[in-house]
Amino acid sequence: MDVELIALVLLVQGGGGLINNLTGGSKSWFVLNYVEMPDAVRIAAYVVMVVSGLLIVARRFGWDWLKG
């Protein structure tokens, strides 16, 4: 599997799931919404997914790429 694809999945699932949970949305298609865990742990896990995705992108393309 391509590293960029993994980063994209982490960013989409993490960012979308975080927004979905913070706005009180439905279960939707975000993967962690279907895992039994306390809401605080779920939100923390989504944050970890976003940060992991950003770190993969930064590692792959360099920090300057993120700045624009």
C-alpha positions as CSV (number, residue, x, y, z in Angstrom):
1,M,0.0,0.0,0.0
2,D,1.2,3.4,-0.9
3,V,2.4,5.7,2.0
4,E,0.4,8.7,0.6
5,L,-2.8,6.6,0.6
6,I,-2.3,5.6,4.2
7,A,-1.7,9.3,5.1
8,L,-4.8,10.3,3.2
9,V,-7.0,7.6,4.9
10,L,-5.7,8.7,8.3
11,L,-6.4,12.4,7.6
12,V,-9.9,11.8,6.2
13,Q,-11.0,9.3,8.8
14,G,-9.4,11.2,11.7
15,G,-10.5,14.7,10.6
16,G,-13.9,13.7,9.5
17,G,-14.5,11.6,12.5
18,L,-13.3,14.3,14.8
19,I,-15.7,16.9,13.2
20,N,-18.5,14.3,13.2
21,N,-18.1,13.6,16.9
22,L,-17.6,17.2,18.0
23,T,-20.8,18.3,16.2
24,G,-22.9,15.4,17.5
25,G,-23.4,13.8,14.1
26,S,-24.6,10.3,13.3
27,K,-22.4,7.2,13.2
28,S,-21.7,7.9,9.6
29,W,-18.9,6.0,7.9
30,F,-16.1,6.9,10.2
31,V,-14.5,3.7,11.5
32,L,-14.0,4.5,15.2
33,N,-17.7,5.3,15.6
34,Y,-18.4,1.6,15.3
35,V,-15.9,0.6,18.0
36,E,-17.2,0.5,21.6
37,M,-15.2,3.0,23.6
38,P,-15.8,6.1,25.7
39,D,-16.4,9.3,23.7
40,A,-13.3,11.0,25.2
41,V,-11.1,8.1,24.0
42,R,-12.7,8.1,20.6
43,I,-12.0,11.8,20.1
44,A,-8.4,11.4,21.3
45,A,-8.0,8.5,18.8
46,Y,-9.3,10.7,16.0
47,V,-6.8,13.4,17.0
48,V,-4.0,10.8,16.9
49,M,-5.1,9.7,13.5
50,V,-5.0,13.3,12.2
51,V,-1.6,13.9,13.7
52,S,-0.2,10.6,12.4
53,G,-1.4,11.5,8.9
54,L,0.2,14.9,9.0
55,L,3.5,13.4,10.3
56,I,3.5,10.9,7.5
57,V,2.9,13.7,4.9
58,A,5.6,15.8,6.5
59,R,8.1,12.9,6.6
60,R,7.4,12.0,3.0
61,F,7.4,15.5,1.5
62,G,9.3,17.6,4.0
63,W,8.1,20.3,6.4
64,D,8.4,23.0,3.8
65,W,5.8,21.3,1.7
66,L,3.2,21.8,4.5
67,K,4.0,25.5,4.8
68,G,3.1,26.0,1.2
